[in-house]
Amino acid sequence: MKYLSLLLFFISYSALSNESLTVEKFVQLIEKNDPEYLKIFSEDKKIENLIDSELPSRKWELSVSQEKGYSSDNNSDTSVLQGEITKEIIETGTALSVNHTKTRRPDRREDVTELRVEQNLLKNVFGRDVRLQKEGLKEQVSKEKLQLEERYEGYLQERLLLFLDYKKSFLDYKLAEQIHSEALKLKKNVYQKYRSKIATKTDFNRSELLVLLREEDLLSKKRVYNSRKNEIQNIVGETFLLDQPDISKEFVFNIGIDQLIKLQNKQTDLRDWKVVDLKEKIAQKDYTLSKRNRYPEVNFIAGFNRDDSSRFSSNINRDETVVGLELIVPLGDSQAKANEEIASVNLYQTEIEKRMIQNDWNRTCDETKTQLLHFKKVLDVDKKKILVTEKILKEEERRYGYGRIELDSLIEIKNDYASYRLQYQADLLEFNKYILTWLALNDKLVHYKEKYL
């Protein structure tokens, strides 16, 4: 469980209640109620049926027709009954058909059965093109599944960033309450000095102004917090979890920066790289198929005819074996030529996209790593500034109590102390956001979510 905090964002709460919205509960609720999540995974059914929807159908086709004719010259009627069954074996490029026709006319009776087997010998020789198309569709399915997972990770990152902002707004609100309380305490202290004729009226007014400024900041922080809370409430679809408990000062990931950096993935193992690699393979197959689509069709035909008819008082009873070739040559097929050119451009574009992804990932990875190391150092400095300023403030409060410094100096130190604490929380938020970016960049976010939540 040592990596659980990679998605918890906060060190253990000091007074965690059952009604608090933890990150685990947040993820569970968005997967249950958020339409954006439901929309992403509604694509699953489409992916499952992609291959069958794009390949030629494996169906058996049965057609039956009957016609009756009535002559206006005499009372003789005619009838034609025809039935046919066809089947295409897409794996071998073989077409089978059986046709039976019965005709009744005044001067003849026909009863003909035909059996045909057709095999393509050039364009789709023994189902070669269909098998190639099927391989491309399998790669398309793999690509779609990877893209689905990538969309989910992007969605999860986006939602967790909102969750971070929500927690940050709560921390800012609580800190503003604390700073406001400190200002009230100072005002009370100055008022006592004023009544004892130790502080001036101006000092008291300055302390009162400080309280008003802190109150103004508190109202602003509360407004932001309520806005973030409403945003989260709309996403999770529930309200009873939004009463926040008091929490500790920090909400950092419980993982060392060196250990985090080691989570860097190989580029060839990343989903983005696998997707564009599959796109290149698919584009290559599409280009090959588009070229073959301009080939002439050469079909070998074998069949058997049975004719049991009577025509003009002659009886026909014939069994006949048929063997032949069919040649179809497309002349001036501008559409097929255009499709080949488009397929060629698509293949070229995937090759360029592969290089672009490689460059973009290297640049983004280096930049994110730089920011992680930067904010780690910044946070260390922020903590030291807060500790040092706290010591100075205690000393200055003591000196002010003895009347050794002016109130302006004390207020300035208090302002610095408040500013440094707020800055620390802002830098902490940025640090956590870069951690999220790093995890998503290296395809780790979904992995940790699925394994530990």
Buried (B, 14 or more C-beta within 10 A) or exposed (E): EEBBBBBBBBBEBEEBEEEBBBBBBBBEBBBEBBEEBEEBEEBEEEBEEBBEEEBEEEEEEEEEEEEEEEEEEEEEEBEBBBBBBBBBBBEBBBBBBBBBBBBBBEEBBBBBBBBBBBBBBBBBBBBBBBBBBBEBBBBBBBBBBBBBBBBBBEBBBEBBBBBBBBBBBBBBBBBBBBBBEBBBEBBEBBBEBBEEEEBBEEBBEBBBEBBEBBBEBBEEBBEBBEEBBEEBBEBBEBEEBBEBEEBEBBBBBBBEBEEBEEBBBEBEEBBBBBBBBBBBBBBBBBBBBBBBBBBEBBBBBEBBBBBBBBBEEEEBEEEEEEEEEEEEEBEEEEEBBEBBEEBBEBBEEBBEBBEEBBEEBEEEBEEBBEBBBBBBEBBEEBBEBBEEBBEEBEEBBEEBEEEEBEBEEBBEBBBBBBEBBBBBBEBBBBBBBBBBBBBBBBBBBBBBBEEBB
